[in-house]
């Protein structure tokens, strides 16, 4: 895991801030600092028996966006074709504190800047795992090259993809165990970068 500018890895940062209840509270505006979200990279190669070559890196930076300095969570991916029909690279979030908030919320929203490619947000619940298969309710959004977009995802807008029909289940927010943001086959193969900031649970 790459280190961020402060010298801490994301795991170390989360461990540091998770021990301080004040650090995981949102700001007055409701925005949660990106360095306490608990995201980490997770590739298709790591979750399947086949050894793939897709990669994902997560790192924190401070950027000046639209004239304002903000802390940014960067997801840098390189999607490589394998024999699987669906290729996925995730920025996964497995954090108890944030999951507790997600279970009581109505959705999430954040600002993003990318390179014109689509990205997928997934909500996994306790029903979402069968062996090596991970199925979930999703939301897909597209970026506009070098432009900031607002991504607003109420739970009412997420859906179970047709390719998960055999695993059909009803979404229950009180059973959320993972929130993921990832690159998949919809992007096409190659490199991509997504920057996330001003993250809120509402």
C-alpha positions in Angstrom: 0.0 0.0 0.0 1.5 3.3 -1.0 2.2 5.9 1.7 0.4 9.2 1.7 2.1 12.6 2.1 2.0 12.4 5.9 4.1 9.3 5.9 1.3 7.0 7.0 -0.2 4.3 4.9 -4.0 4.3 4.6 -4.3 1.4 7.0 -2.1 3.3 9.5 -4.1 6.5 9.0 -7.4 4.7 9.6 -6.1 2.9 12.7 -4.8 6.3 14.0 -8.1 8.2 13.4 -10.4 5.3 14.3 -9.1 5.4 17.8 -10.2 9.0 18.1 -14.0 9.4 18.0 -13.7 13.1 17.1 -11.8 12.3 13.9 -14.5 10.2 12.3 -17.2 12.8 12.9 -18.2 14.8 9.9 -17.4 18.5 9.6 -20.1 21.1 10.2 -21.1 20.8 6.6 -21.5 17.0 6.9 -18.3 16.2 4.9 -16.2 13.3 6.1 -12.4 13.7 5.8 -11.2 11.3 3.0 -8.3 10.1 5.1 -10.6 8.4 7.6 -12.9 6.7 5.1 -11.0 3.4 5.3 -10.7 2.7 1.6 -8.1 0.3 0.4 -7.4 -1.2 -3.1 -8.6 -4.7 -4.0 -8.2 -6.2 -7.5 -9.8 -9.0 -9.4 -6.5 -10.8 -9.3 -6.6 -10.8 -5.5 -10.1 -12.2 -5.2 -10.0 -14.9 -7.9 -8.0 -18.1 -8.3 -6.6 -16.9 -11.6 -3.6 -14.7 -11.2 -4.3 -11.5 -13.2 -2.3 -8.5 -13.9 -4.8 -5.7 -13.1 -3.6 -3.2 -10.5 -5.1 -0.6 -8.2 -3.4 2.0 -6.1 -4.9 4.4 -3.6 -3.2 7.5 -2.3 -4.1 10.8 -0.7 -3.1 14.2 -2.0 -4.0 17.8 -1.3 -5.2 19.5 -4.5 -6.4 22.9 -5.5 -9.7 22.2 -7.2 -11.9 25.1 -8.5 -9.8 27.5 -6.5 -10.1 25.6 -3.2 -7.5 23.3 -1.5 -9.1 19.9 -0.7 -7.9 16.5 0.5 -8.4 14.0 -2.3 -8.7 10.2 -2.3 -7.0 9.0 -5.6 -7.9 5.7 -7.2 -5.4 4.8 -9.9 -6.2 1.6 -11.9 -4.9 -0.4 -14.8 -7.4 -2.9 -16.0 -6.0 -5.9 -17.9 -8.1 -8.4 -19.9 -8.4 -11.9 -18.5 -10.6 -14.9 -19.4 -13.4 -13.6 -17.1 -16.3 -11.8 -18.6 -16.4 -9.2 -15.9 -13.1 -7.6 -14.7 -13.2 -5.5 -11.6 -10.8 -3.3 -9.6 -12.2 -1.9 -6.4 -11.5 0.7 -3.8 -13.1 -1.2 -1.0 -14.3 0.2 2.3 -14.6 -2.2 5.2 -14.9 0.1 8.2 -17.2 -0.6 11.1 -17.8 3.0 12.1 -18.7 4.1 8.6 -20.8 1.0 8.0 -22.9 1.9 11.1 -23.5 5.3 9.5 -24.3 3.8 6.1 -26.9 1.5 7.7 -28.8 4.4 9.2 -28.5 6.7 6.1 -30.4 7.2 2.9 -27.4 7.3 0.6 -24.0 8.9 -0.1 -22.7 11.7 -2.2 -19.3 13.0 -3.1 -17.5 15.1 -5.7 -15.3 13.4 -8.3 -12.9 14.2 -11.1 -11.9 11.7 -13.7 -10.8 11.1 -17.2 -14.1 10.6 -18.9 -14.6 6.9 -18.0 -17.5 5.3 -16.1 -17.1 3.9 -12.5 -19.2 1.6 -10.5 -20.3 2.0 -6.8 -21.3 -1.2 -5.1 -23.2 -1.8 -1.8 -22.6 -5.3 -0.5 -24.8 -6.7 2.3 -24.5 -9.8 4.4 -26.3 -11.7 1.5 -23.7 -10.6 -1.1 -21.1 -13.3 -1.0 -21.1 -16.9 -2.3 -17.6 -18.4 -2.3 -15.5 -16.5 -4.8 -18.6 -14.6 -6.2 -19.4 -11.1 -5.0 -22.7 -9.8 -6.0 -24.2 -6.5 -5.0 -26.6 -3.6 -5.6 -24.8 -1.0 -7.8 -24.8 2.6 -9.2 -22.9 3.5 -12.3 -21.7 7.1 -13.0 -19.6 8.6 -15.8 -16.9 11.2 -15.4 -16.2 14.2 -17.6 -12.5 14.6 -18.4 -10.8 17.0 -16.0 -14.1 18.3 -14.8 -15.6 18.1 -11.2 -18.9 16.3 -11.0 -21.4 15.8 -8.2 -22.2 12.1 -7.6 -25.4 11.7 -5.6 -26.5 8.2 -4.8 -29.7 7.7 -2.8 -30.3 4.0 -1.9 -33.5 4.3 -4.0 -31.4 4.7 -7.1 -29.2 1.5 -6.8 -30.1 -1.7 -8.5 -29.2 -5.4 -8.8 -27.7 -6.0 -12.3 -29.3 -8.5 -14.6 -26.2 -10.7 -14.5 -26.8 -11.3 -10.8 -30.3 -12.7 -11.4 -29.5 -16.1 -10.0 -28.5 -14.5 -6.7 -31.5 -12.2 -6.5 -32.1 -10.7 -3.1 -33.7 -7.5 -1.6 -31.4 -4.7 -0.6 -31.5 -4.0 3.2 -29.4 -1.0 4.2 -29.2 -2.3 7.8 -27.1 -5.2 6.5 -24.4 -3.2 4.6 -20.9 -4.7 5.1 -19.0 -3.1 2.2 -19.0 0.0 0.1 -16.9 -0.2 -3.0 -16.0 2.1 -5.8 -14.3 0.4 -8.8 -13.3 0.3 -12.4 -14.8 -2.5 -14.5 -15.2 -3.8 -18.0 -17.5 -0.8 -18.9 -14.4 1.4 -19.0 -12.5 -0.7 -21.6 -9.0 -1.8 -20.7 -6.1 0.4 -19.7 -5.3 3.0 -17.1 -7.7 5.3 -15.4 -7.7 7.8 -12.4 -10.6 8.8 -10.2 -10.3 11.5 -7.6 -12.9 11.7 -4.8 -13.4 14.5 -2.2 -16.2 16.1 -0.2 -17.6 12.7 0.8 -20.9 12.7 2.7 -23.3 10.1 4.1 -26.9 11.5 4.2 
